[in-house]
């Protein structure tokens, strides 16, 4: 009988201590949801990110994939976007629509590197980190026209026609500063077997415009979201959580 009372008292004491501990520590806060914004490369569209989008959604984070002007299912045709600003407009309008207190993880692939660079310059306060996935990465001391002129091989990626803007317009439209562009944390993901943006060219951009973090996907071609989707997803999450 005495033993039974003792065990009962012990159980009650344990329950009370558990309640006190829960009260002191407070309720567990849910992990903050991140918002990934994915920007496609030349002549592709939001559809190219479908595997990456599915993986991000399973983690409970938000994800948005955009079609730039005249790309994917965007209704405008190539001749209706004669200016580079027309091509960037969907991303610029999306960034402008974000609440002032929301920061996104901006991911650009290939030519999409130009688009996210423009967004970094225009909306640095709305970007927690910009990730260049085997992408063109200009900077304050590595102007966009120089980068573009170095890589005419991009023309071989064509799936839907793209308006190739002049180097003069590229120089005027993508003007990057240390104050805005340079204030955004930046990461670069190298695709080791890329035949479009050669690894040597990717490393050249990294050397001339050093990002805060560099990662590499071994065996990946120019489309890591297709050829190495799991590895790309893992790196995006690692960079986002750093």
Secondary structure, DSSP 4 states (H G I P E B T S, - for coil): -HHHHHHHHHHHHHHHHHHHHHHHH-PPPPPPPPEEEEE--TT--GGGGHHHHHHHHHTT-EEEEE--TTSTT-S--GGG--SHHHHHHHHHHHHHHS-TT--EEEEEETTHHHHHHHHHHH-GGGEEEEEEES----BTTB-HHHHHHH-GGGGGG-SS------HHHHHHH----TTTGGGS-EEEEEETT-SSS-HHHHHHHHHHS--SEEEEETT--S-HHHHSHHHHHHHHHHHHT-
